[in-house]
Structure formats: C-alpha cells, structure tokens
Amino acid sequence: SSSSDMDPSSPTQQLSAQPPMPGLSRVSSAGEDPTAEFTADDELGELVTILPTELADAETDLRGIVTQFGGMSMGRAGAGAGAAAGGGQATQGQLDRLSRAESESRAMHLPQALRRLDEEIASLSPDDKHAYLTATRRCSHAVAAEAATSEGSGWDCYRSAFLEREGYDASVAARKLCNYWKVRQSVFGPETYCPSNSNTSSRSGELTLNQCFTPNELEIFLQHNFCHLLERERDGAGRAVLFYDPSRGDFCSKFTTDLKMKALFYLFQRIADDPAVRRRGFVLVVNMRQTTNQHNRSSMRALLPFVYDNLPVRWRGIHLINPPAISNYVFLPVVKYFLGREMRLRLKVHYGSPSEVARSLEEYSLPSIALPQEVGGS
C-alpha cells in the first residue's frame, strides 16, 4: 500500500485505525484482526439463517423489479417486493408512470417527514450532529431554495435525499445524514461547508472538482478514472450504473485511501443530483479481468461499509465480471467480510465471453446499451 494509506494523520486512516465511527465499520473486530475474512464456512453458516423475505428483497434490488409502489413502500430497498410487477427491463412508459407515482408519494409524505427528521436530529448527541448543523447554518440559502421547489431538485444538505433513501424513516435518515456530514467534514475540512460561497463554486451547495481535489489529485482522478458513472443510459430499472475497473492506470500507487474517498464523494454527489436515481439507487459493475492484489484492507474497511450505509443514494447490487480463480481465496473473502450481510446477498458473479456476460447482466436490468464494451456493452 502507499505511504499515504499508512499515514496516521490522514482522515481516512484515522477512521480505520481508531475506534470506528458509527456506520464506517460493520464488524467491530475488523481493526483488531488484520487477517479476518468471510470464509466458506461463514457463508454456509449465514445461508441457513437467511429469511425468505431477505432473499426476496435482495432479488428485487438486483433485478431492478419495478414494483407497484404504494404509500411509504416506495423508498426502501425491497419494499413492496411482494407486489412485484415482474422482472427484466422496464419500458419507458412504465418508468414514466413510476416517476409520477414517486412524485405524488413525495409530495404526500416529505413535509411531515422533514418535521420528524428535525425532531430526530435534535435527539442526537452534540458530537453526532455538529457537522450537519454547521452545514445547514452555512448553507441556509441553499436549504431555503430547496424548500421553495416542488420536486426538490435544489440542494438541501441531502435532507430529503436521505429520507427518500430510507423510505421516509426519519430516525434512520437522521443518523445516516449526520454521519454523512461527519465523514465529509473529516475528508474535506472547512471546504465541505457551503461551497457555493466560494469564488470557484457551482451554483448549488455541491462540491466542484476543484474543491474536491488538489491540482495533483485532480490530474490523477481524470487520468486514471478507475471508477466512473456511465453517462449514456440508466439501466433498465432507471438506476444509475457505476463502472469500476481497477486495471485502468496505476491504481495501486496513485489512488490512496483519501483520494478514493474524495472520488466517491464527488461521484455520489453527481448521482444524487437526479431525484429519480435517489429513489431507485445505483448498481456497481466491476471488471475483474486482472488480479486485484493491489487492493488493501484499510481502503476496503473505510470505503465499503460507508458506501452502503451512509450515502444519499442506495446501493442496489454488485456485479463482478470474470474474477480470476485466485480472487476466491485472496480478494472476495475480504470484500465479503467488509460488505456485511445485506450486500453479500446483493453480490452476483458473471463468467464467460463478452456476449455471455451481456446476456447474464440483462437478466438484472442491465442492457448492453448501458454498459461499456469491456463487459459486453454495445
């Protein structure tokens, strides 16, 4: 691993080496056992404890099944799975009708949920909510602008985004919202707050490229581009698609844990700009054509649980493409350990030629038009 990954003064190294912040580690013993992994025996032991409802929810998320949303069921992963209208790729007409239903549900539930959110935040400890409250004070004009828009396309420190992510469960949304700002402040420092006051800012309260990265970091991010949002299409269920290819560029020496965290914040800020994607989530497609020995445990421990638990858009599934055999013994057991139970159920592995992989992915609402050519895209 790089020297920055081992630097105890770096924000993400502190998150990994010190007692973990809520939401940044699923496994409290991870910092104490440097060899911990999710073994085949662990997998068998977990399998017998999985409930049918858990499997149904995971299948709904993976396949992007368009459900007949009603009331509060529309926001959470797997909610309404029993009313699934069917799998495969939704038509544009179905997605349009779903968008109208989502907007109606939002208008019905959001105002009351925002009031409950404020009550839940008030009950949190001062340390847990300090970063969030600082953001709302410094970005009060952005929050006011959000309140004035009917669809909520403005920027409100991700208050409505976390509520939608959690199906308007204000208690869970409050905890994750505040933890998001706590981690964001640790990564970016004072610049994380209300960047629209900056001379180089965007017109919203969001971070720009120049505010996320130093000039050297920005050059690395743009040159190597190991993980990026596929712009051409949403998938067949209207979800955003992130494509991750660690073989691109000098990933090992260039991308420190801190830089990976900054890149994630920037990418997910862009994903959360789309109100529909905030409700439907995103999927991650990983091209594993080369071995992955360049990954390190400190990065995975800091990044994987955070992506699943504490971002303003829900992670619906992971698709690994052609992992080498050695990854079953070296890489995947560690990844599964840090992912946690829910995301382990949402992980699928695909093998074969590009055309075979494309057919396999299409079963999960990932048509070839939404994918790059490296994994069978058109």
Disulfide bonds with the S-S distance in Angstrom:
none
